[in-house]
Amino acid sequence: MRTTIREIAAMKRRGKRIAMITAYDYTSARIVEAAGMDIILVGDSLGQVVLGYDSTVPVTMEDMLHHIKAVVRGSDKTHIVGDLPFMSYQASESEAVRNAGRLLKEGGAQSVKLEGGKHVAKSMRRIVRAGIPVMGHIGLTPQAVNQLGGYRIQGKTTKAAVELIEDAKAVEDAGAYSVVLEGVPSQLARIVTQRLTIPTIGIGAGVHCDGQVQVFHDMMGLYSDFTPKHARKYANLSADMRGAVADYIQDVRAQSFPSEDESFTLAPNVLAELTGDANIAARSER
Ligand code: KIV
């Protein structure tokens, strides 16, 4: 049985911090589950770190389903959150419910995440009523990058902070089981965390949230185009992998790869029959 939303809610009550990370494929899902992760988010950030787009805007439902299925195959205990991509829930409440349902029914996720506060609360409520657990996402909402005018920290003025607190309450009232706070000053994230009963999960929102989420590629030092200020590199895999590939190229050129141990051999009688030379096998072994 995978971690349930009841268990996630209980972690806030017990004061146990929630660890969440993104993953987009079978292999990384296996790695993060083996390390003991609480929640895997198959985030639409895959648009940038896996598919090479310059934002999350072009990501489709088909992209999300493809990657969610791979992550589900690579895990069996971890709660999987599927991100609803841009324009899969904004146009109408019924489209939002239908697409949220697809992430569970076809993808195999246990809950869905969508960006926005008050203005998406109605759709959130409808999704929850359909039996689909919802994680909210407020503050810096990357799908709205064109509206926000860039990836900017949100809630910095009194007015903007009050609006963010209202958005958080709207998400909780709509029945969400948790909410991501992205790109929010840590004092504001603390106020929101204290005022909500559902867990807050921060990214660029300071240490006072009930949990933290990071993008796998940022944490592993795999994505070198841009590293956000909030990301901590726990590994430098991009440099390690480049070094490994360079070593391989060198070994191929020097014919030190593959070795005898990495090769397969014909039985001596087959070799003799093939070549018509009864002594060839014996000679080649000398
Ligand atoms: O898509 C994503 O990876 C996200 C996280 C940044 C929260 O939404």
Boltz pocket constraint, residues with backbone or C-beta under 6 A from the ligand:
constraints:
  - pocket:
      binder: B
      contacts: [[A, 22], [A, 41], [A, 42], [A, 43], [A, 44], [A, 45], [A, 46], [A, 83], [A, 137], [A, 180], [A, 182], [A, 203], [A, 213], [A, 215]]
      max_distance: 6.0
